[in-house]
């Protein structure tokens, strides 16, 4: 995919993110502070949406295996067969995505490396795990990302899911 097309795609997602405004958890905190300043009783807490693990893999068997594994965690699991499908999920529910688990080689116009850089830029609080069976060593992924060589061990994937649930996301720069 040419660089200018990637930029156009990311720009359209960015415009939607800006239009979303303040994330709900921050808005709830502001409402709570304002109520306490005004002497009003605090409202009942708003139910938090379930955090999501996004599995991006074009091989249905491997994607199904990763989904089944991650379903054993606290995360809701959403599977995508392309980076474009993953970006659509991130655009709609990016604030709820705790983990993005993506293969380097994907069907579609964007590959997993391009997706990883988009996630690191636009959704920096999501834990980012990139995997591949074709790369020797760590590919050129964002420094915040974790690389797991295929065939990955279930334990390694579950450790990253636990880190995502525990909130140990990379710091926002």
C-alpha positions in Angstrom: 0.0 0.0 0.0 1.5 3.4 -0.9 2.5 5.7 1.9 0.0 8.4 0.9 -2.9 5.9 0.9 -1.9 4.8 4.4 -1.8 8.4 5.5 -5.3 9.1 4.0 -6.7 6.0 5.8 -5.2 7.0 9.1 -6.3 10.6 8.7 -9.9 9.5 8.3 -9.7 7.4 11.5 -8.0 10.3 13.4 -10.9 12.7 12.4 -13.4 10.2 13.9 -11.3 9.9 17.1 -11.2 13.6 17.6 -15.0 13.8 17.0 -15.5 11.2 19.8 -14.4 13.7 22.4 -13.4 12.8 25.9 -13.3 9.1 26.8 -16.1 8.0 29.1 -13.9 7.1 32.0 -12.5 10.6 32.1 -15.9 12.2 31.6 -17.2 10.1 34.6 -14.3 11.3 36.7 -15.0 15.0 35.8 -18.7 14.5 36.7 -17.7 13.0 40.0 -15.4 15.9 40.9 -18.0 18.5 39.9 -20.7 16.7 42.0 -18.5 16.6 45.0 -17.6 20.3 44.6 -21.3 21.1 44.4 -22.1 18.9 47.5 -24.3 16.6 45.4 -24.3 12.9 46.1 -22.2 10.9 43.7 -24.1 9.1 41.0 -24.0 5.4 40.6 -20.9 4.3 38.7 -21.3 3.7 35.0 -20.7 0.1 34.0 -17.3 -0.1 32.3 -17.4 -1.7 28.8 -15.6 -4.9 28.6 -12.0 -4.7 27.5 -11.2 -6.3 24.1 -8.4 -8.5 22.7 -8.1 -7.9 19.0 -6.7 -10.9 17.1 -5.5 -10.0 13.6 -4.5 -13.0 11.6 -5.5 -14.1 8.0 -5.0 -17.8 8.6 -8.4 -19.0 10.0 -6.9 -21.9 12.0 -4.2 -19.8 13.7 -6.7 -17.0 14.3 -9.2 -19.5 15.9 -6.4 -20.9 18.1 -5.4 -17.5 19.3 -9.1 -16.5 19.9 -9.8 -19.7 21.9 -6.7 -19.1 24.0 -7.6 -15.5 24.7 -11.2 -16.4 25.5 -9.8 -17.9 28.7 -8.8 -14.4 29.9 -11.0 -11.5 31.2 -10.9 -10.0 27.7 -13.7 -10.1 25.1 -12.1 -11.5 21.9 -12.6 -10.0 18.4 -11.0 -11.7 15.4 -10.1 -9.9 12.2 -8.6 -11.3 9.0 -7.0 -8.1 7.8 -5.5 -4.9 9.1 -8.4 -2.9 7.5 -10.9 -4.9 9.5 -8.9 -4.3 12.6 -8.8 -0.6 12.0 -12.6 -0.6 11.6 -12.9 -2.2 15.1 -10.3 0.2 16.5 -12.2 3.1 15.1 -15.4 2.0 16.7 -14.1 0.6 20.0 -10.5 1.8 20.2 -10.8 2.9 23.8 -11.9 -0.6 24.9 -9.1 -2.4 23.1 -6.6 -3.6 25.7 -4.6 -6.0 23.4 -3.8 -6.1 19.7 -2.3 -9.4 18.7 -1.3 -9.2 15.0 0.6 -11.3 12.5 3.1 -9.5 10.2 1.7 -11.0 7.0 -1.9 -10.2 6.5 -4.4 -10.3 3.6 -5.4 -6.9 2.3 -3.5 -3.8 1.4 -1.9 -3.2 4.9 0.4 -5.6 6.5 0.9 -6.2 10.3 3.8 -3.9 10.5 1.8 -1.0 9.1 -1.0 -1.9 11.5 1.4 -2.0 14.4 2.7 1.5 13.6 -0.9 2.8 13.3 -1.9 1.3 16.6 1.2 2.7 18.4 0.4 6.1 17.1 -3.4 6.3 17.4 -4.2 3.9 20.2 -1.0 4.0 22.3 -2.7 2.6 25.5 -3.4 -0.8 23.7 -0.8 -3.5 24.4 0.7 -4.4 21.0 1.9 -7.9 20.2 3.3 -8.7 16.8 3.9 -12.2 15.7 5.4 -13.9 12.6 6.8 -17.2 11.5 8.7 -15.6 8.6 10.8 -13.0 10.3 14.3 -13.8 11.6 14.7 -11.7 14.7 12.6 -8.7 15.7 11.1 -6.9 12.7 10.9 -3.1 12.5 7.9 -2.7 14.9 7.3 0.1 17.3 9.5 0.0 20.4 6.4 -0.3 22.6 5.4 -3.5 20.8 6.3 -7.0 21.9 7.4 -9.6 19.2 6.6 -13.3 19.6 8.1 -15.6 17.0 5.7 -18.3 15.6 5.0 -20.9 16.6 4.2 -19.0 19.8 3.7 -20.7 23.1 0.3 -20.3 24.7 2.0 -19.2 27.9 3.6 -16.2 26.2 0.3 -15.1 24.7 -1.4 -15.4 28.0 1.3 -13.4 29.8 0.8 -10.5 27.3 -3.0 -10.7 27.8 -2.5 -10.5 31.6 -0.2 -7.5 31.1 -2.9 -5.9 29.0 -5.6 -6.5 31.6 -3.4 -5.3 34.4 -3.1 -2.0 32.7 0.7 -2.1 32.1 0.3 -0.4 28.8 3.2 1.5 27.4 3.5 5.2 28.5 2.0 7.8 26.2 4.7 9.9 24.6 
